Amino acid sequence: MKNCRFLVMPQRSGEVVIRLLENAQQKTIKPLILQTVAAGTQVYTDEYPIYNRLAEWGFQHKTVNHSAHEYARDEDGDGFCEVHSNSIEGFWSLLRPWLRPHRGISQDKLPLYLSFFEFVHNVKKRYLKRPWNPYKALMFTN
């Protein structure tokens, strides 16, 4: 696997699911999406062709056109941009710098790094939302 590709599926809770892909083809992502995302879910992506069949697979699908400098869209005129891919862009802004110091990660070890990052990210999202938890108490004491 010379060029690494992975699929990141953000959940409404803020948690993520990361899957390493052998290739960027619809037949590769379809089973991963079908087993991870509930049918009928509204999915927002950019216009990368790999996502073209999401509607056929049972999802509501809307896109933003980054090549036309569209990054978010207000569809109902209420001033709130409902259609965007900002959640995944925000996640990338966390993952990229975390992987950067690990240049030279072997392809064999990359799934371990991604799984670890997914776990830490999800634990943080899951437990820091609680009114009180031991993680907050340990992290924010002097």
C-alpha positions in Angstrom: 0.0 0.0 0.0 2.1 2.8 -1.3 -0.3 5.7 -0.8 -2.2 5.4 2.4 -5.9 6.2 2.4 -8.2 6.0 5.3 -11.9 6.6 5.8 -12.9 8.7 8.8 -16.6 8.7 9.7 -17.5 11.3 12.3 -20.5 10.5 14.5 -23.0 13.0 15.8 -21.5 12.5 19.3 -18.2 13.8 18.1 -16.6 10.4 18.2 -15.0 9.0 15.0 -14.5 5.7 13.3 -11.3 5.3 11.3 -10.7 2.6 8.7 -7.6 2.0 6.6 -8.4 1.5 3.0 -6.6 -0.7 0.4 -7.8 1.7 -2.3 -10.2 4.7 -2.8 -13.0 2.9 -4.6 -16.7 2.7 -3.9 -16.7 -1.0 -3.6 -14.1 -0.7 -0.8 -15.9 2.0 1.2 -19.5 0.7 0.7 -19.3 -2.2 3.3 -17.5 0.0 5.8 -20.1 2.8 5.6 -23.0 0.3 5.6 -21.8 -1.3 8.8 -21.0 1.9 10.6 -23.6 4.5 9.5 -27.3 4.0 10.1 -29.4 3.9 6.9 -31.2 7.2 6.2 -28.5 9.2 7.9 -27.7 12.6 6.4 -24.1 12.5 5.1 -22.1 15.6 4.1 -19.1 15.2 2.0 -17.0 17.1 -0.6 -17.6 16.2 -4.2 -15.0 13.5 -4.4 -16.5 10.9 -6.8 -16.1 8.0 -4.4 -19.2 9.4 -2.5 -21.5 9.6 -5.5 -23.5 6.5 -4.6 -24.3 7.3 -1.0 -27.9 8.1 -1.9 -28.2 4.8 -3.8 -26.9 3.0 -0.7 -29.7 4.5 1.5 -28.2 7.7 2.8 -29.3 11.3 2.4 -26.3 12.9 0.8 -25.3 16.6 0.3 -22.0 18.0 -0.9 -20.0 21.1 -0.7 -17.9 22.0 -3.8 -14.4 22.9 -2.5 -13.1 23.4 -6.1 -15.6 26.3 -6.4 -14.5 27.6 -3.0 -17.7 26.5 -1.3 -17.0 25.2 2.2 -20.4 25.6 3.8 -23.9 26.3 2.6 -27.0 27.8 4.2 -29.9 26.0 2.4 -32.9 27.4 4.2 -31.8 31.0 4.7 -31.7 31.0 8.5 -28.1 32.1 8.7 -26.9 28.6 9.8 -24.8 26.7 7.3 -26.3 23.2 7.4 -24.2 21.7 4.6 -20.5 21.5 5.4 -17.7 19.1 6.0 -16.2 21.2 8.8 -16.5 18.3 11.3 -14.1 16.1 9.4 -11.8 19.1 8.5 -11.6 19.8 12.2 -10.7 16.2 12.9 -8.0 16.2 10.2 -6.5 19.3 11.9 -6.0 17.1 15.0 -4.8 13.9 13.3 -2.3 15.4 10.9 -0.1 17.2 13.5 -0.3 14.1 15.7 1.0 11.8 12.9 3.6 14.3 11.6 6.3 13.5 14.3 5.9 9.9 13.4 7.1 10.2 9.8 8.4 6.9 8.7 5.7 4.9 10.3 5.8 1.5 8.7 2.7 0.5 6.8 2.4 -2.4 9.1 2.2 -0.1 12.2 -0.1 2.6 10.8 -3.3 0.8 11.7 -2.1 0.7 15.3 -1.4 4.4 15.3 -4.7 5.2 13.8 -6.5 2.9 16.2 -4.8 4.5 19.2 -5.7 8.0 18.0 -9.3 6.9 17.4 -9.5 5.5 20.9 -7.9 8.6 22.6 -10.1 10.9 20.6 -13.3 9.0 21.4 -12.5 8.6 25.1 -12.0 12.3 25.3 -15.3 13.1 23.5 -17.1 10.5 25.6 -15.9 11.3 29.1 -15.1 15.0 29.0 -18.8 15.8 28.4 -19.8 14.4 31.8 -20.5 17.0 34.6 -17.9 15.3 36.7 -15.5 12.5 36.0 -12.1 11.3 37.2 -10.4 12.2 33.9 -11.3 15.9 34.3 -10.3 15.8 37.9 -6.8 14.4 37.1 -6.2 16.5 34.0 -7.1 19.9 35.5 -5.6 19.8 39.0 -2.5 21.8 39.8 
